[in-house]
């Protein structure tokens, strides 16, 4: 064990870990970043895209990452959501009196820029990764940001309950023959959910990030297809969902490899105790249909840094690892996270039911919400904060 004392040891290598280390540094905390060496640096072949809400963008602005990241991002001005029959729901930025509903960002660019910012961050030192014996340095607080496969979480004796959906997320980058006009489109096709997120690469006006939630067997089939066959099945799926909208999108072609991963709902039974705290996917996992996974993690970062900094001001005798302080973070984050988990899980199960009466009711419900402007505005306001 080193005799060096840090305020916080941040364990993890993804966007949440890097954002936390950077945010803590900017608030004057000394940080040991226990970066996992086996995680490769983000590369240009990363096909993931993130839909970031206003709170996440505000955090990245404070971290001075957003100005550079913005060139790797595209705004969502409208959302067009379709059910598996006549149900339809749309949202627009102008109705919400905001400049955009969200930003679709390049996952690799986000992680690369956060990493570059950390190279110049004061009070941040890269240290060896956490092992089964614990951190390699002395720190008052261990912040576990290792993602859903966290080994440190297990070593702390935390139970992580995982409900496998039997679905996989399939992601790729696409180019369309028609401009996207900043419109994000999502089809609840029962049993799969297909989303096209407006993106700016390679064509700033006609590119998309694909997120397609499909049953595992279907995902395995899609991932094994040659590019031209994948394109044909994707375009057929959109045309079968809505031929008019398919014409507005135009035929889609791949501009990247296709990636896939299993989807699940998961949560830890404890988020914190004296000396340690879970942040991001190490504490919770949601279905990507609402695009809120990273937003929840960045809201965790924002809240934890705020709670620690406020406690330092109001109760300077408390250390960062003080359990009472950490429970304030838990109380602020558990309810909104559980609400988002319940929403995504409920929507997935609702549209997985293919019985006639249920199908009619869910599509009718979408159309009713479409006509109830105050309800629509409330739903979008919650998504904009995702807190």
N, C-alpha and C positions, 0 to 999 in steps of 0.2 A: 504493500500500500504506500502510495506517495504521501508525504506530509503536507503537500499543497492543499489548501482549503479553498473550496469554491462555494458560492452560494447555491448554485444549481448545477446538476449534471443532467444534460439532455441526451437521452439515448434514442437513436434512430437516425435514418438517413433520408427520409422523404420530405415533402413540402411542409408538413406540419412540424416536424422536428426542427427543420431549418428556420421556419418562421418564428418558432418559440425561442430558439437560441438568439436570433437576431433581435427580436422584440425585447427580450430580457436584457441584452447588452445595451440597447438604446435607453433603457430605464436605469442603467447603472449597476446591474447585477453582474457578478463574475460568473462566467459560464464555462463548464467543461462539456464539450460536444463529443460524446462517445459515438462516433460515426462508424457504422459497420463497414468494414473494408470489402466485404463480398458483394456489396451493392454497386453495380456499375454506374458510372456517371450517366445522367440523362443524355440521350443522343437524338439526332435528327430523325431516327427511325421509330421513335416512340409515337404510336398512333393515338394515344389517349388525348382527349380534350376534356376540359373542366368547364362547367357553367358556374361562374362566380357571381354572387349577388353583391348588393351595395355594401354590406358590412365587410365582406371579404376584400373588396376593392379598397375600402377605406383603410383597412389594416395594411394592405400592400403599399398604399400611398404613404402611410406613416413610416413604413420600412424603407421607403424610397426605391422600391422595386417596380412599382406600377408604371412610371413613365417609360422605362425600357421595355416592359412586358407588353404594353399597349400595342406596339407594332406587330406583336405575334397574336393579336386578339381581334375578335369581331363582335360588335354589339348586337344584342337581340332586341329588335324594335317591336316585334309582334310574336305571339305564340298562337299556333293553330293546332288544336287538339281534337282528334276524331275518335269516336267510339267504333264498335264493330258493326253498327247498323247506321241509324240516322243521327245518333248523338254527336254533337259538335260544341266546342267551347273555344272562344278566342279571347286573347288579352292583348292590349297595346300599351306602349309606353305613354302615348299622349293621353290616354284615358286615366292613367295613374299619375299624370303630371310629373313624369320623370323623363330624363333624357334617354334611358334604355332600361329594359327589364333585367338584363344580365349581360355579362361578357363571356364569350366562349374563348378560352385561352388554351394555348399549346402547353401540354403538360411538361414536355421536355424543356421548353424555354423557361417555364416557371421555376423548375428545379435548378436549371443551370444559372439563372440570374440570382436566385437566393444563395446558391453556393458561392458565386462571385462576390456578392455583398458580404458574406461571412468572412471572406479572405481579408477584408479591410475592417471588420468589426472590432472595436476595442473590447477588451475583457472577455474574449472568446478564445479558448484554446482547444484544439483537437486532441483528444486522448484516445487510448485504446478502447475497443468496445466492451460493453458490460458482459461478463461471463456468468456462469452458474454460481460463482463465488461472490458476485456483486461487482460494483464499479471498481476501476483500477485507481481511482482517486478519491479523496475525501470531499464530500459535498453535503451540505445540510439537507438538500432536497434532491431526490432522484425523479425526474420527469420522464416517464416511459412513453415514447412516441414511436414505437416499433411496428405499428400496424397490426392487422388482425392475426398475424402469425407470431406475435410477441412471445419470446422465450422468457424474458424477464418477468412478464406478468405471471406466467405459470410458476416461476421460482418464488414469487411473492405469495403464492398460495391462493391466487384469485381464480375463481371459477368463471369461465367464459362460455356462456350458453350459446350454442350455434344451431340455428334452424336452417338446414339446407333447402333451398327452394326447388332444387332439381332443374334450375335454369342456369344458363351461362350468358354472360355478356359478350357480345361480338362487336368489335370496334374496328374502324378503318377510316381512312381519309378518302373523300370522294370529290369529283368534279362534275358539275351539271352543265347542261346545254342552255339552261335558262338562269337568269340572275336570281339570287335568293332574297334580295330586298330586305335583308335582316330579319327574315321570318324563320322561327324555329317550328318544326312540324313534328307531331307525334301521333302515331296510330296505335290505339289499343285494339289489337287484332284478334285476341283470344285464340290460342293461349299466349301468343307472343306480343311484344311491345316494341315498336320500331320508331326511333327518333332520328331526325336529321337536324343537326345543329349548324347554323350558318357560321362559316369560317372564312379565313382570308388567305389561305394557302392551298394550292399554288395560284389560284385565281381569286383576287380579293372580292370579286363580285359574284362568283358562282362556285364556291367550294363549300363542302359540308364535312362535319365530323359525324360519323355513324355510331350510334349506340343501339344495339339490337338485342333485346332480351328474349331468348328462345329456349325451349326445352333442351336438355343436355344432348339427346340423340340428334336433334336438329342442328345444334351447334357443331357437333363433331362432323356432321355431314358438310356443313358450310365451310368449316375450317379446312377440310380436305379438298375442296374444289379448286380447279385452276381459276385464274382471275376472270377469264371471260365467262365461265359458268357461274361464278359467284355473282357477277354483274347481272347476268340474265335472271337469276333467281331473285335478286334484290329488286330489280326493276319490275319483275312480275308481281312481287308481293305488294309493291306500292300501287301498281295498276289495279290489282284485285281489290285493294282497300278503297281506292277512290280514283277512278279514271280521270276525272276532271283535275284533281290535284296533281296527279301524275303528269299531266300535260303541262301544268304550271312549273313543275320541277324540271321536267325534261329527263331524258335518259341519263343515268349516272354511270360514271366510270371510275375505277379504282386508281388512286394515286399513291397508294401505300400498301404494305403487307396487311393481312387481316389477322387480328389477335383475338383471343378469347380467354375468359376466366370464369370460375364458378361463382354464383351469387348466393348470398345467405343473409339472414337476419341474425344479428348476434349482439350480446351485451355482457359486460362484466358485472359480477354481483357486488363488487366494491370498486370504487374509483379512486379512493385515497385512504391513507392512514398516516400516522406520524412518520415523516421522512420520505414518503413517495406519493406519486400521483399518476394516474393514467390520462392520456390526452389523445384525441382523435380515434382512429380505428382500433387502437389498443383497448379502448373503452366501449366502443359501439360500432356497429356496421349496419348499413341500410341498403335497400334495393336502389339501383341508380335511376329508377324511372322518373324521379323528381329532380335529379341532378344535384342533390344536396349533401352528398357524402363529404366532399372536401370543405364545403361551407360549414358544416357542423364542426369539423376539425379545426378550422381557422377561428370559428367562434369560441371553441375551447381555449385556443391560444389567447385570443383577445381578453376573455374573461379571466383566465388564470393570471396573466400579467397584471391586469387591472386590480384583482384581489390582492396579489402579493404587494404591489406598489402602494395600494391604499392602506394595507396593514402596516407597512413600514412607516408610513406617515402618521397614522393614528395610534399605532401600538408598536413603537420602535423596539420594544423589548422582545417581541416575537420574532423567531427565526423563520426563514422561508418554509422549512419543513414542519412548522407547528401544525398539529392536527386540526385545531379549531379554525385556523385560517384556511386550510385546505378544504374543510367541510363547507365553507362558504362558497367556494368554487363549485363543489359538487351540487349544492342546493340550487345554484343559479343555472347549472347546465343540465341537470337530469330531466327536469320537466319538459323543456323544449325539445330535447333529444328524443325522449319517449314519445312525444306528440308526433314528431316527424317519422319515427319508426312505425307508429300506429297508422299514420296516414299512408305511407308507402306500402306497408304490409296489407292494409285493408283494400287499397286500390288493386293491388296485384291479385288478391284472392277474389275480389268482386268480378274482375274481368276474366279470371280463370274459369269461372262457372259458366258453362255453355248451355244451361237450361233456358228454355224459351222465356218464362216469366221473369227470371233474373236479368236476362239480356235486355228485355223490353224496359224494365224498370231502370237499369243503369243508364241506358241511352236517353230515356226520358229525363232522368235526373240531370244529366249533362245539359240537355236543352233547357231545362228550367233554370239552372244556374246561369246559363247564357243570357237569359232574359232578366235576371235579378242583378242589376248593376251594383248595388251596394254589397251583395255577397261576393261578386266577382272581385270588386276592389279590395275587400277584406282578405280574400284568398291570396291575391297578388301581393298585398302589403306584407303578409306573413312570409311569403317566399322571398321577397326582397331583403328582409332582415335575416330569415332562416336562423334565428337566434334561439 
